[in-house]
Amino acid sequence: MDWVSDVLEWIKELIKAIFDAFWDLLSDIGLILLSAILDIFLLIISFLTLPSFFAGGLSEFLGGIDPAVMYFLSKSGLGAGLELIGAGVMFRLTRKLLTLGQW
């Protein structure tokens, strides 16, 4: 009767291996679909054109502002404030990316 338990153990291992292979197949299909979706998204983004007001850069956009307004903005610390806000947003996006949106 020892051989019966060996055969049953072999069948149990075989079924477990089949389910493991099926699970790996499903996860591979999910990765393939995700890759295809991201490739399509990247293709769509590559077809978008840059707006005309971005073509000259920020200096061209800010060049038309009155010098008195620029002086006030430079003395008010707007540049440092925008740097802090940008750093905070970048930190949050990086944190979300690295923790896969769970934190």
N, C-alpha and C positions, 0 to 999 in steps of 0.2 A: 503494500500500500504506500510505500515511500515514493514510488514512481508517480502515483496519482497526484500527490502534493507537488512534486516537481513539475509535472505537466500543467497543473493549475497555476503555479507560480510563473511558468513560462508564458502562459496565455495572459495572465495579468500584466506582466511586463510588456508583452506585445501590444495589448490594448493601450497601455499607458504611452508607449512609443508612438502609436498611431495618433493618439490625441495630441501629444506634444508636437508631432510633425504638422498636424492640421492647424494647431494654434500658431506655429511659426509661419505657415502659409498665409493665414489670415493677417498676421501682423505685417508680413512682407507686402501683401496686396494693399494694406492701409498706407504703408510708406510709399508705394508706387503711386497711389492715387494722390497723396499729399504732394509728392514731387511734381506730378502733372499739374495740379491746381496751382502750385506756386510758380511753375514755369509759364502757365497761361497768364497769371497775374503779372509776372515780370514782362511778358510780351506786350500786354496791354499798356503797362506803364511806359515801355520803350516807344510806343507810338504817340504818346502825348508830347505836344510841343511846349516849349518854355514860353510863358507869357512875355509880352513885349516889354513890360516894365521891369522884368528881371534881366533883360538882355544886357543892359549897361552896368549892372551891379548896384550895390547900395550907395556908392559914392555919387553916381549920377542921379539917383533918386533924392538924396539929401542935398545935392548941389543947388537945387532951386529954392531951398528954404532961406528965409531972410536971415542975415548974419546975427541980428539981435536975438532971434529965437534960438539960433544955434548956441550963442553965448549963454543964454539962460539954461538951455538943456545941459550944456557942459558943466555949468556951476551947480546945477541941482543934483548931480550924481546919477543921472538917468542911465549912463553907460554902465556904471558899476551895478546898478539895480537890475538892469537887463542881463548882465553877466551872471548875477546870482540866480535870477529866475531861470535862465538857460541851464545853469549847472544843476539846479534842482530838478528840472524836467528831465535832463539827461540821466541823472542819478536814478530817478523813478523808472524811466524806460529801461535802463540797464538792469535794475533790480527785477523788474517784471520779466524781462527776457531771460535772465539767468535762473530765476525760480519758476519759469514757465507759467507766470501769471498767478501763482498761488500766494504771493505775499504782497 
